């Protein structure tokens, strides 16, 4: 699995914490390649870690720091939201997924790794959504 210019969805990152070894190793390989993420991904990861995994806010902050060190993090702007609104209408994405897809397009990524979106969907003729866990 080669990352040239990829973006990671929060569900991929959360597999770093999973007991399923193959999925955890896949997520780790993707993180090691310095992918793009945006603030939406950090918020979703932090929410799961805090609410579901019962992490303290300090543990969440440490994990965010780790992700911000190993990933290229982009902000969410008014343009990101406007594009997300457009993508929601055109592709019927869930609202928060559209912010992630919009972020991947803004970062000029060619691949978005996600387990929750349609595998092999080509968005705007330049971004392909890939489920990296299909063989796990």
C-alpha positions as CSV (number, residue, x, y, z in Angstrom):
1,X,0.0,0.0,0.0
2,X,1.7,3.2,-1.2
3,X,0.7,6.6,-0.1
4,X,1.7,9.3,-2.5
5,X,-0.7,12.0,-1.4
6,X,-3.3,10.5,0.9
7,X,-5.8,11.6,3.5
8,X,-7.0,9.4,6.4
9,X,-10.5,9.2,7.8
10,X,-10.8,9.0,11.6
11,X,-12.0,5.4,11.4
12,X,-8.6,4.4,9.9
13,X,-6.7,6.2,12.7
14,X,-8.8,4.6,15.4
15,X,-7.6,1.2,14.3
16,X,-4.2,2.1,15.7
17,X,-5.9,1.3,19.1
18,X,-7.7,-1.8,18.0
19,X,-6.9,-5.4,19.1
20,X,-7.3,-6.7,15.5
21,X,-3.6,-7.0,14.7
22,X,-3.8,-6.9,10.9
23,X,-6.0,-3.7,10.9
24,X,-3.9,-2.1,13.6
25,X,-0.7,-2.8,11.5
26,X,-2.4,-1.4,8.4
27,X,-3.3,1.8,10.2
28,X,0.2,2.1,11.5
29,X,1.7,1.7,8.0
30,X,-0.5,4.5,6.7
31,X,0.4,6.8,9.6
32,X,4.1,6.3,9.0
33,X,3.7,7.7,5.5
34,X,2.8,11.2,6.8
35,X,-0.7,11.4,5.5
36,X,-3.1,14.4,5.5
37,X,-5.8,14.8,8.1
38,X,-7.9,17.8,9.1
39,X,-9.4,19.2,12.3
40,X,-12.6,17.2,11.7
41,X,-10.6,14.0,11.9
42,X,-8.9,15.1,15.2
43,X,-12.3,16.0,16.7
44,X,-13.9,12.6,15.7
45,X,-10.9,10.7,17.1
46,X,-10.9,12.7,20.3
47,X,-14.6,12.1,20.8
48,X,-14.3,8.3,20.4
49,X,-11.3,8.2,22.7
50,X,-13.0,10.2,25.4
51,X,-16.5,8.9,25.2
52,X,-16.1,5.3,24.2
53,X,-12.6,4.4,25.4
54,X,-13.0,6.6,28.5
55,X,-9.7,8.4,28.0
56,X,-8.9,11.5,30.1
57,X,-8.6,14.8,28.3
58,X,-4.9,14.6,28.8
59,X,-4.7,11.2,27.1
60,X,-6.7,12.6,24.2
61,X,-4.4,15.6,24.0
62,X,-1.3,13.4,23.9
63,X,-2.9,11.3,21.1
64,X,-3.7,14.5,19.2
65,X,-0.2,15.7,19.6
66,X,1.1,12.4,18.2
67,X,-1.2,12.6,15.2
68,X,-0.3,16.3,14.6
69,X,3.4,15.2,14.6
70,X,3.0,12.3,12.2
71,X,0.3,13.8,9.9
72,X,-0.1,17.0,7.8
73,X,-3.0,18.7,9.5
74,X,-5.2,21.2,7.6
75,X,-7.7,23.6,9.0
76,X,-11.4,23.8,8.2
77,X,-12.3,27.0,6.5
78,X,-15.5,28.6,5.2
79,X,-14.4,27.2,1.8
80,X,-14.1,23.7,3.3
81,X,-17.7,23.9,4.6
82,X,-19.0,25.3,1.3
83,X,-17.4,22.4,-0.6
84,X,-18.7,20.0,1.9
85,X,-22.3,21.3,1.3
86,X,-21.8,20.9,-2.4
87,X,-20.4,17.3,-2.0
88,X,-23.3,16.3,0.4
89,X,-25.7,17.3,-2.4
90,X,-23.9,15.7,-5.2
91,X,-22.7,12.5,-3.6
92,X,-25.1,12.1,-0.7
93,X,-22.3,12.0,1.9
94,X,-23.0,12.2,5.5
95,X,-22.4,15.8,6.8
96,X,-19.2,15.1,8.7
97,X,-17.8,12.7,6.1
98,X,-18.3,15.6,3.5
99,X,-16.0,17.8,5.6
100,X,-13.3,15.1,5.5
101,X,-13.8,14.6,1.7
102,X,-13.6,18.3,1.2
103,X,-10.4,18.5,3.3
104,X,-8.9,15.7,1.1
105,X,-9.7,17.6,-2.0
106,X,-8.4,20.9,-0.6
107,X,-5.1,19.1,0.3
108,X,-5.0,17.9,-3.3
109,X,-4.9,14.3,-2.2
110,X,-5.5,11.5,-4.8
111,X,-6.6,8.9,-2.2
112,X,-8.8,9.1,0.9
113,X,-8.5,6.0,3.1
114,X,-11.8,5.3,4.8
115,X,-13.7,2.2,6.0
116,X,-17.1,4.0,6.2
117,X,-17.4,5.4,2.7
118,X,-18.0,3.8,-0.7
119,X,-14.9,1.8,-1.7
120,X,-13.4,2.9,-5.1
121,X,-15.7,6.0,-5.4
122,X,-14.1,8.6,-7.6
123,X,-14.9,12.1,-6.2
124,X,-14.7,15.0,-8.6
125,X,-12.6,13.0,-11.0
126,X,-9.5,13.4,-8.7
127,X,-10.0,11.7,-5.3
128,X,-10.5,7.9,-4.9
129,X,-11.9,6.6,-1.7
130,X,-10.2,3.3,-0.7
131,X,-11.0,0.9,2.2
132,X,-7.6,-0.2,3.3
133,X,-9.0,-3.1,5.4
134,X,-10.7,-5.1,2.6
135,X,-8.0,-7.8,2.8
136,X,-7.8,-7.9,6.6
